[in-house]
């Protein structure tokens, strides 16, 4: 079945004055994403989500569509490979890979609809019908000292068993934020802390020393994504697991990280790393190197659905019946209508898990009213 058209729909939601939230390097005053809609010659639609600025993604569309439109939807991975090989001067760390990621999600969604199978079955088989989550919050805001404690209190009230908070302003602040989280959440909740690449190796080591008493599950993105030597040095002296990879592209970037021994947990983001096409390769790289994997998700509902199918398809090797630390889905607690309103049936957390959408493809239906409300030119 051939691809007849690919559309990129820019989505944007301003948060309003005083509501910006985010990380150590910057705050987000709104949420944005690019919805990819692929149409096959029989009228079947597939949907995907591309990371990054929609205007940049849309600039790549004519170039990519020239390769993909008219191609068989089941052959798309060969087309991507040809694009990267022919246009190697472009590299992969740019909007083109964001766009390919969203297109690949849409292609797999369309493939599943044609075959009457969920995407998880196409990826290797659905191992679980629901996926456990960790709640991602504890954001930095315009008034971080006032806003932080209420965020953690809401996490505690919700009964989340695993959470992630933002740190990275400085080691002293890191300890204050992690200590308060541990006090409010208790000893049994798994806590992850995210620096968002704001440190050098020496500062990360100082922070790590301060945080050691609080039993973190992992320290996330302590260094710049391309500081592979730094990650190697840091992990050699680390007193807790290191997780990173949300800003890495394709299995080639992840191979550099793995080869230098820089991480314990790999965190590909399907909306930028290369979609399911590269996500499966990265998962296999993690498996053969006996590393954990936990996909990064900080976008809209389509990317969330994709991550659910991806995680549900992953093998548990080297574990069997007893899985000490299952792969968790990152569930962003920030205000984001693109996650909560874009689908006819939202992806909700029930007892710490989200069900993998049933039905062919990604198993989701776009809410056209919400789509028109948040679409921008």
Buried (B, 14 or more C-beta within 10 A) or exposed (E): BBBBEBBBBBBEBEBEEEBBBBBBEEBBBBBBBBBBBBBBEEEBBBBBBBBBBBEBBBBBBEBBBEBBBEBEBBEBBEBBEEBBEEEEEBEBBEBBBBBBBBBBBBBBBBBBBBEEBBBBBBBBEBBBEBBBBBBBBBBBBBEBEEBBBEBBEBBBEEEBBBBBBBBBBBBEBBBBBBBBBBEBBEEEBBBBBBBBBBBEBEBBBBBBEBBEEBEBBBBBBBBBBBBBEBBBBBBEEBEBBBBBBBBBBBBBBBBBBBEBBBBBBBBBBBBBBBBBBBBBBBBBBBBEBEBBBBBBBBBBBBBBBBBBBBBBBBEBEEEEEEEEBBBBBBBBBBBBBBBBBBBEEBBEBEEBBBBBBEBBBBBBEBBEEBBEEBEEE
